[in-house]
Amino acid sequence: MPVYRGPVHCISSIARTEGLRGCYRGFTVMCFRDIPAFGVYFLAYDVLCKKLTLEGQKEPSVWALLLAGGLAGSLSWVSINPLDVVKSRLQSDGVKNQKYRGMWHCIVDSYRTGGIRVFFTGVTLNAVRGFPVNAVTFAVYSILLRALGGQDNTSVTM
C-alpha cells in the first residue's frame, strides 16, 4: 500500500513530520552531482559534434547530433553515478530510524558496507537509459535552434 496518496499529500506529510527542511533532503548532494554533470555533458557534446562533423560540412548531420547527444548523456551519467547513489540513499532515508547524518556520513557508511562497487550500482542502466533520451534531446534542440535562426548556419544534413 502506498505511503502517500499523491504529490501534495507527500509534501504536506514530509513538511509536517520533518519540517520544510525535509522537503530538501539530498539537495546539497544533488548540486554536487549536477554541476559537474552538466560540465561533462556539454563539453562531451561539443567535442563529439566537432569530431563527428565530416570534412567540408559546416554543421554535424542529424546522425552525428544523435550520436553525440547519446554519448554525452551516457558519459555524464557514468561520471556522476557515485553521487547519484548517495543522493538516492539520502532522499530515501526515513524520518524514523534515520541512518545517515548527512552527505559525508552516507558516503563513508556506504563505502564501509558495500565497498567502492556500491557507488556504481545502476551505472549500466543509467548509461543505457541516458543514451536515447539525450540523443533525441540534443538533436531536437539543435535542429530547432537552426530552424529558428539561432545559429549562422541553419542547414541540417542527413
HELIX and SHEET records of a PDB file:
HELIX    1   1 PRO A    7  GLU A   18  1                                  12    
HELIX    2   2 LEU A   20  TYR A   24  5                                   5    
HELIX    3   3 PHE A   27  LEU A   52  1                                  26    
HELIX    4   4 VAL A   62  SER A   92  1                                  31    
HELIX    5   5 MET A  103  GLY A  114  1                                  12    
HELIX    6   6 ILE A  116  PHE A  120  5                                   5    
HELIX    7   7 VAL A  123  ALA A  147  1                                  25    
END                                                                             
